[in-house]
Amino acid sequence: MDCIAIYDSGNYAFRMNRIFEQQGLYFEVISTPCKIATTGCGYCLLFPYEYLNTVVSQSLENGCPVREAYKIEERGGRNVYIRII
């Protein structure tokens, strides 16, 4: 199951992606889904659910706190976003 982390800036998502890549963790920066975007277009970090605590703690340590996090579930062929933070 995948999750997405929403940051205050798309630059934060790209920065954290680079930091995780340096640690050998390969996640993906994607456009924030329209269903949960609050400020127009933006970017978020897509990662497996088992890395949720790592993403939240490492982001905070690097000055890019996660504003919101969502678990992605598929229902009826569509993605449903369930807020977990």
C-alpha positions as CSV (number, residue, x, y, z in Angstrom):
1,M,0.0,0.0,0.0
2,D,1.3,3.5,-0.9
3,C,1.2,6.8,0.9
4,I,1.7,10.4,0.0
5,A,3.3,13.1,2.0
6,I,2.2,16.7,1.5
7,Y,4.6,19.5,2.2
8,D,4.2,23.2,2.4
9,S,6.2,23.5,-0.8
10,G,6.9,21.4,-3.9
11,N,10.6,22.2,-3.3
12,Y,10.4,20.4,0.0
13,A,9.1,17.2,-1.7
14,F,12.0,17.4,-4.2
15,R,14.6,18.1,-1.5
16,M,13.4,15.2,0.6
17,N,13.4,12.9,-2.4
18,R,17.1,13.7,-3.0
19,I,17.9,13.1,0.7
20,F,16.1,9.7,0.7
21,E,17.9,8.8,-2.6
22,Q,21.3,9.5,-0.8
23,Q,20.2,7.0,1.8
24,G,19.3,4.4,-0.8
25,L,15.5,4.9,-0.6
26,Y,13.9,5.5,-3.9
27,F,10.6,7.2,-3.7
28,E,8.7,9.3,-6.3
29,V,7.7,12.9,-6.5
30,I,4.2,13.2,-8.1
31,S,1.6,15.9,-8.7
32,T,-0.7,16.3,-5.7
33,P,-4.0,14.7,-6.5
34,C,-6.8,17.2,-7.2
35,K,-9.0,15.6,-4.6
36,I,-6.7,16.6,-1.8
37,A,-4.8,19.6,-3.2
38,T,-5.8,22.7,-1.2
39,T,-3.6,25.3,-2.9
40,G,-3.9,24.5,-6.6
41,C,-1.2,22.4,-8.3
42,G,1.7,21.1,-6.2
43,Y,3.9,18.1,-5.7
44,C,4.0,15.4,-3.0
45,L,6.2,12.4,-2.1
46,L,4.8,9.0,-3.0
47,F,6.3,6.1,-0.9
48,P,5.3,2.7,0.5
49,Y,3.3,2.7,3.8
50,E,6.0,0.9,5.8
51,Y,8.2,4.0,5.4
52,L,5.7,6.4,6.9
53,N,7.5,6.9,10.2
54,T,10.9,7.3,8.5
55,V,9.5,9.9,6.0
56,V,7.8,11.9,8.8
57,S,10.8,11.9,11.2
58,Q,13.5,12.5,8.5
59,S,11.5,15.3,6.9
60,L,11.2,17.1,10.3
61,E,14.9,16.6,11.0
62,N,15.7,18.2,7.6
63,G,13.5,21.2,8.1
64,C,10.7,20.1,5.7
65,P,7.9,18.9,8.0
66,V,5.1,16.8,6.5
67,R,1.9,18.9,6.6
68,E,-0.4,16.0,5.8
69,A,0.0,12.3,4.9
70,Y,-2.6,10.1,3.1
71,K,-2.9,6.3,2.7
72,I,-4.0,5.4,-0.9
73,E,-6.6,2.7,-1.2
74,E,-8.2,1.5,-4.4
75,R,-12.0,1.1,-4.3
76,G,-14.0,0.4,-7.4
77,G,-11.1,1.1,-9.7
78,R,-10.5,4.6,-8.2
79,N,-8.0,5.8,-5.7
80,V,-9.3,6.9,-2.3
81,Y,-7.1,9.1,-0.1
82,I,-7.4,8.5,3.7
83,R,-5.8,11.1,5.9
84,I,-3.5,9.5,8.5
85,I,-1.6,12.7,9.6
